[in-house]
């Protein structure tokens, strides 16, 4: 999503944020909440995004402050005083005089030549651009954070459904085993095996239910409202290979568009400006100054020697300031800025390597996920056939109840592994787009088309 678009949707005040949250909440109450509704709520309620937004607004004030140092400044001062004098003159004794004096002045100052302030202003603009990039990166993080939390709920729901189905299947198997034992067809050992499997399935179902509660709470933290139910993922959603279809093409995109890398490059530019700022501390500065002052006194000039009456003065001047020696502080700042520039360059180089490596790894992971989804689908069919064969063998006495239970476990595990592979493919695809810098709201809109309450 473009930067201005997300900025326009952020809350200006608590009232607008609450109104939007209420609107989305009311629409969600009509049924289950979907992926886009979760994202809309997160834009208003996620504290990580709100923190980044506040940090950005604070950074955007820095250029205003440094620009002010380049503009004219006007100051006005005033004073009033009670004066008490005592003078001795030619042995004639003390001559005392008590009087009041007051005055005011105004000074207008315009920097004419001050590279230090100019480079400082330039530096803050670069830092603000880096702050904007970091905010855009946080917006991508919100997309990924909401998606991970949302699909974690769907994953937990599937695990709970699988656990419930497994518990029911094992309960049916236990009942059948007991019936066969009661008529003397099998030994008591088979009943104990079936009972143990059923008890284990109950524990699995309890743990799965708790995992679903925890996953719902994680999404609640982000959207700041209870999560009763979420729309499910349509199992017909296609699992397509990422485009472009090569790791190096994705790396090239990441080198150009990755927001972390972009921010590190902007920090280099800001560090270069900081070095110029430090070096300009050796240069002279020139200011144009216009001043006016007015003073008045009611002193007895004959007694105190002070001026009696009103006095005013107007002056126009150029002030030159040439720094000669500041105890080595300026040279130290130059060295410090040089080291900070080196640090920024090394950080950017390290970020480039890490981004390239992560992008390659994510591309390989996504392509592996695609193969894994296909393999898990075939695994389900194989385990279904295996279970039917084991059941048939059990009916004729060539297989034991343990074989049946293990085949059932394998089938349920294969189904869950297939669902997990699909969720892993979705999340890893989003991570790949984030690494390339192309992740935005449209990716969620595409996913949301495959999310529905009926699924």
C-alpha angles and dihedrals in degrees: 000000000000115000096242091050094058091043091055090054097051117102117269090194140353093267095059091044092051092046093054092043090051092049093051090043092053091050089050092051090063087070136328124330116253133205098269093047088053090051093048090053091047091055088061102033109030108111095203091060092043090053092050090048092053090047090052093050090050091050092050089062093061096076089051090055096047092044089055088062088062095050129077117281125205124198130181126197135181136187141185128187142180109221127201117187134183121187133176116212128190095324092299093120132252123327110206129192131174118196145153126241131183139169147160137213140193126203128192115195127185121182109231100177121012115137092174091065093041094053090044090055090048091052093053090053091055091047090051090053088052089050090053090051091050090051091052087050090053090051089055088049089055090054090052094041093053092045093050092048093045096048090042086064091049090047090051091048091052091049090050091049090049091048092050092048090048091049091050092048092050090047090053090047090049092052092049091048091052091050092051091047092051091056091046099249096124139024125260089249090074090054091052091049091051091047092051091050091049092049090050090050090053090054090049090052092050092050091047091052090052091049089054091052091050092048091051091051091052091057090044090059089057100044097030097226135092116273110218098165140346131210113261130236117258106241089217092069107129120245102216130180115255118262123255093046101218133074094226092055089055090047090053089052091048092051089055101035112024105121096211090054091045091053091049090054091049088052089056090054090049091049090052089053090048089055091052089049091053093047091050088064086085093057127092123252128216125201130184110221131190118184139176127189134181129187137174136190138183094205123141097244092196092058105033103024090231122133113264118210136016127332131182134180134190122194136181117190149151116234120206119196118187115184109220106170132354101174092274094297095125094050090048091052090051091053091045092051089049092054091047090052089051089049091052091049093049091047091051092049091050091048090051092054093046094047092049092049094045092049093051091047093049092049091052090046092052093049089048089050090056091053090044092054091052092046092048090052090054089045091058091054092047093050092047090054091045092052092051090050093048092049090051090050091048091053091055094041101251094110131047130228088254089062090051093049092048091049090051091050091050092051094050091045090051091052092050092046089053092052092045090052091055093050091046089052091053096048095043091049090054090048090051091053090047090053089051091048094239100106112121143143093284089070090059091047090055091049092046090061087067093048121087141147090241093057 
